[in-house]
């Protein structure tokens, strides 16, 4: 109980102290009215957020590509190359086999 009370008090103190954290959807326009450096910092923070999301998606995509490449190499080395030569990945083979 004491630990919960302390953490709640700490969170309340931090939230009350940092009034800039209570930003509204129109804070961009509110910040542009002043000559302070906050508007430029706000715009740069948006770029960082977009960059982080892009980097996250890019890294997940590269990881999935690399894992599939490693899996294909492992299956080929184990003698399962026929899995990649099936009609599911090469439909023209199904037509050729059906004609024979």
Secondary structure as the mmCIF struct_conf table of DSSP 4:
data_model
#
loop_
_struct_conf.conf_type_id
_struct_conf.id
_struct_conf.beg_label_comp_id
_struct_conf.beg_label_asym_id
_struct_conf.beg_label_seq_id
_struct_conf.end_label_comp_id
_struct_conf.end_label_asym_id
_struct_conf.end_label_seq_id
HELX_RH_AL_P HELX_RH_AL_P1 UNK A 2 UNK A 17
HELX_RH_3T_P HELX_RH_3T_P1 UNK A 19 UNK A 21
BEND BEND1 UNK A 22 UNK A 22
TURN_TY1_P TURN_TY1_P1 UNK A 25 UNK A 26
HELX_RH_AL_P HELX_RH_AL_P2 UNK A 27 UNK A 32
TURN_TY1_P TURN_TY1_P2 UNK A 33 UNK A 33
BEND BEND2 UNK A 34 UNK A 34
BEND BEND3 UNK A 36 UNK A 36
TURN_TY1_P TURN_TY1_P3 UNK A 37 UNK A 37
HELX_RH_AL_P HELX_RH_AL_P3 UNK A 38 UNK A 77
TURN_TY1_P TURN_TY1_P4 UNK A 78 UNK A 79
HELX_RH_3T_P HELX_RH_3T_P2 UNK A 81 UNK A 83
TURN_TY1_P TURN_TY1_P5 UNK A 84 UNK A 85
BEND BEND4 UNK A 86 UNK A 86
TURN_TY1_P TURN_TY1_P6 UNK A 87 UNK A 89
HELX_RH_AL_P HELX_RH_AL_P4 UNK A 91 UNK A 99
#
